[in-house]
Amino acid sequence: MKPRKSLNSIIFLLFLQLLLLNTSCSESPEKTFQRLEITGNEYFNAHNYQKALEAWNKMVPINPNTPGLYQKIGDCYYLLGDYSNAFQAYNEVFRLQPENWVARLNIAKIQLTLMDINSAEESWDAIKIHINTPETLVFHGDLLSIKNLRPAAEQEYRKALTTQPTNQTALIRLSLCLLGQGKTVEAAKTFETLAASNPQSADILLQMSNYLSLQGNQQQAELLLQKAIDLAPENLSLRLKLVNFFIESEKYDQAATALQNFLQISPDNRYAKKMLLDVMLLSNRDAEAEEILDNLSEAEGKDVEFNFLKGKFFLKTLEYYAALSQFQMVLEKEPDFPLAYYFQAISYFASGQSNLGEKSLIKCLTLNPNFTEAELMLADLYFKTNNYNFALEHAERITNREPGNFRAHLIIGNIYLAKNNYKKAMLSYRVAQQLYPELAAPIYYTAVSFSLAGNTEESLLLYQALLKENPQLIDAALQYSRILATSGKSKDAINFLQNAISNEPENPYLHHILGETYLAAGNKKEAANSFRKALSKKPDLKSAYLQLFSLYSQEEAKLEELLQTAISHINNFQEAQVKLARLYCQNGQTDKAIALLEEAVSAYPKSPALTNNLAWLYLKFQQQDIDEAMRLAQTAYEVLPDNPATADTLGWIYYIKKMPTRASWLLEQAHDLAPNNPLITFHLGLTQNALGKNTEARTNIKKALQLGLPEEEALDAEEALKKLAAL
């Protein structure tokens, strides 16, 4: 009987399940919708956001035109830190209700979180005429803060507090904004007002923790952080904000651990994966960053932000052309992405393409005129290329909107220093020093200004004070020693450096400076010894080799050995390669010279110094390779079109190939750039002769002889003048 009873039980259970299934299948869509909504609400109130989403997402096919449903789904995704899906959900709300400006504000907040500043601004422009609540004012303040417009942001936060004096979000944002402007007393008072209200919002506590961390109160900051997490353990969005706090505090290992834990809970969260990749790059964990990039899904591989991060990875690992390729891909998809133009500019500069870098910075600033880092870089570029007026214009734009930006004041000081306006330079350096008292650069450049203005005593005092606090500043030690040496105090300079070396005997730069000081005092033997000591500490110290090349210029055996050593220790040491090739030529070893430069060019085919010199050797010793010489000379000229040597080489090749018109264009350019170069003047004269311009030819050939042509060319010049005289 027992088996029969068991079988009956099984049949009964199956019948019951079928009954339930039929009941479920017969449930109307309206009832299913209501049941799922209630279930989702219960899960949401219990902070089980994943389960809430499962219920609410099942409601969408039943009634896909319910704005309130998409609002709930968006809120859920936002709390899970899934900003991409939250963005899509809020967009559905706005699509169904174009006048729902709260939904548009939610969209704008996500755009700001994702640093899509242009889109956030567009959203703000649409929102501002429709709603004017404390929440919208705080959002606008946040937008202005991210653009470094803190005084304007402060006004927005204050407006929010005028409307609602106890608004905790406005209070903490105002505290942080005031702190960022250096208004520490006002910031502290605002923060105390907030703290007195005993905030219980996890988000507010997190921001309060950030404030305390910026104030240096790390212990209290950590306590508030933990309290925030304890209040809302299921809020994954809060965990991402915690990660941001770690990043801003430069606690990259903690940030990485938090993100890895987050991705175990939510493995498909792209935003978290992007943050983790960025953290790996910030903390120099390049191998782990590469592993993430290598394991991206096909969809992730097409994601613009992953492309952007891949570009940053290549830039960091010095693969500049690969970085440029990624940033170009990003800009093809997102042509109004200022940050991509900024990093593209860095890649261009790193790969030696300054003109393209400048254009990228200009485009970046066109899209975001308040992008301070880009404008600082552009101002610095203009300064370094002697475009002082443009440099000053951009640096002053920065100080006008950010008076506390010490880097901009430093650039302004450097501009005035370059323009010999020492008084204005020192005023700018003083401002920079007041803004950043620990910084050595303002004192250093003030000392330089005093020295150039002729006030050596004041300059020496500043250098002494600077070196007392910062003995490792080699440039300051060098300038200090030079002033002593040029003031007739070489012994004092040598004593100072020897004392510094006794404290840091392994410092190669101090030995190098001592060598320069001996050289200035006329003691070449001790100078050479010091440069050699510098190289014993640092075998790839290029400046020491260059000094020794000059000192050994009359000792060919020593010079050859030194050049070979330099080339073996320093990759792509072009000055040494060219100098050794010339030495081989002087000794009749032209085959060795050509072989040396051919090997160098094969490694660095775009180097103008190498290609131009190899082209010249082919012309002089292997004219059967004149076509290859022309290719090399064209390469050199394309890279350095305003260099007299490259213009002369290419022009001379055209002359030899009986193309005097083309030759004359280049040789006239070369002559304009170097009017007292005897060889260029001679080449121009011969080209003018070939064009029938005999008077000009005679004048330039005579001038070339007067300037001092090498012996072989001097004989050719005399012969050419004889032929011209016979005409």
C-alpha positions, 0 to 999 in steps of 0.5 A: 500500500505504501507505493500506491500512496506515494504514487497518489501523492505525486499525481496530486502534486502534478495536478496542483502544479498544472492548476497553478500554471493554468491560473497563471496563464489565465491571468489578465495582462493588467493583473500581471502588470499590477502584480509585477509592479507590486513585486518590484516595489517590494524588492526596491524598498528592500534595496534588492535592486537586481530583483526589482529590475527583473520584475519591472523589466517584465512589465515593459512588453505588457505596456511599453508606453508607461513613463513611470515604469521607465522612471523606476527602471532608470532609478534602479539602474542608477543605484546599481551604477549602471549609468548606460542603462539608466540613461536609456531608461530616462531617455524613454521617459523623456521620449514619452513625456517631452515636457518631463524636465525632471527626466531631462535633469536625470539625463543631464546628471548622468552626462555630467557623471560620464564627463560628457560636458557638452551634452550636459550643457545642452541639457542644462540649456533646455532645462533652465527655462522650465524648472528652477528648483534647488536640485537644478541649481545644484546641478548647474553649480556642479556643471560650472565646478567641473568647468573650473568656474568656481565663483559662478558655481558658488553663486548657484549653490548659494541660490539653492540655499536661498530657496531651501536653506537646509538643503544638504546637497547644496551645503556640501557642494558649497563647502567643497566649492569654497574650499577649492577657491581657498576660502577655508574659513567660509568653507568650514562655517558652511560645513559646520552648518551641514554637520549640525543637521546630522545628515543620514544620507549615504551620498551626503556622508560620502561627500563630507568624507571627501571634504574632510580628506581634502582638509587632511583629516583622513581618520574622520574621513574614513569613519564617514565613508564606512558609515555611508556604506553601512547605511546603504550596502546595496547601493552600488552607485554609492560604491562607485562614488566611494571609488571616485573618493579613493581616486581623488585621494590617490588611493589607487590600490583601494580603488582597484580592489573596490572596483574588482569587488564591484565587478564580481557583483555586476560583471557587465557594468561597463562604467565600472570596468572603464573606471578599473582600466583608468585606475590601472593606468593611474597606478602604473599597473600596465600589464593588468590594464593590457589584460583588461583591454585584451579581454574586451567583448566585441561590443566593448571593443567598439565602445568609444570610451574603451577606444579612448582608454586604449589610446591612453594605454598606448600613450602611456606605454610610449606607442604614440602612433597606436595612440593616435590611431585610437584617438582618431577612431574616437573622434570619428565617432565623437567629433565634439569630444574635447578630451580626445583632442587633448590626448591626441595633442599630447600624442602628436607632441610626443611623436614630434608633430608639434604643428598637428598638436597645436591644431588639436589643442586649438580644436579642444579649446574651441569645443571647451574654452575653459579647458585649463589643462589644454590652455596651459599646454597651448600657452607653454607651446607658444612660449617655447616657440617664441610666440610670446604674445599668443602665450601671454594671451592664453596664460592671462585668460587662465589667471582671469578665470582662475586667479589661483592657478600658479602654473599660469602665473609661472608661464607669465613670469617666463614670458616676461623673463624671455622678453627681458622684462625682469620686473614683471617677471619677478612679480609673476613669480612672487604671485606663484610663490604665494600661491604655492609656497613649497614650490621651488620654481618661482624662487629659482626663476626669480634668482635667474631674473636677478642674475640677468638683470645684473644683480648677481648678489641678490641672485646668489643669495636666492640660490643659496637659500634654495639649495639649502632647502633643496640640495638636489636641484641640479639646475640651481647648483649649475646656475649658482656655480656659473655665477660664481665662476663668471664673477671671478670666484671659480674657487668658491664654485669649485669648493661648493661643488666638491662639498656637494659631491662629498655629500652625494658622491654618486650624483653624476650631475654634480660631477658634470657641473664641476666639469663645466666649472673647471672648463670655465676656469680654463682647467681642461684636464680637470674638466675632462676628469670630472666629465669622465667621472660623471659618465662612470656614474651614468654611462648614458649622460649625453651632455658629458659626452658632448663636452668630451667630444669638444675636449678631445677634438684634436685627439682622434684616437681618443675621440673615436673610442669615445664616440663608439662608447657613446653610441653603444650606451645611448640609443639613437645618439645622432650627434655622435653618429654624425660626428663619427661618420665625419671622423671616418671621412677625414681619415679616408674611411668613407665606406665605414662612414656610409655603413655607419649612417646606413645602419643608423638611418635603417633604425630611424628613417625619418631623422633629418640629421641622419638622412641629410648627412647620408645623402651628402656622403652619397653625393660626395663618394657614391654618386651612382646612388644619387637617386637614393640621395635625393630620396633621403634629402627630400625626407630631411627637407620635409621634416626640416624645411626651414633648415639651411643644410637640408635645403642646400643638400636637396638643392645641390642634388637638383643642380647635379641632376641638371635641374638648375631652376629647382636647385635655385629655389632651394639654394636661394632659401638656404642662402637667405637662412645662412648668408655667410655659409661659404659652401651654400654661397658657392652652390648658389653661384654655380646654379646661377651660372647654369641659369645664365645669371653670370653677374650674380654667379661671379659675385657669389663665387667670389664671396664664397672664396672670401668666406673660406671654402674648403680646399677642394671646393676652393679649387673648383671655385677658382676654375669657375671664375676663370670660365666666367671671366672668359665669357 
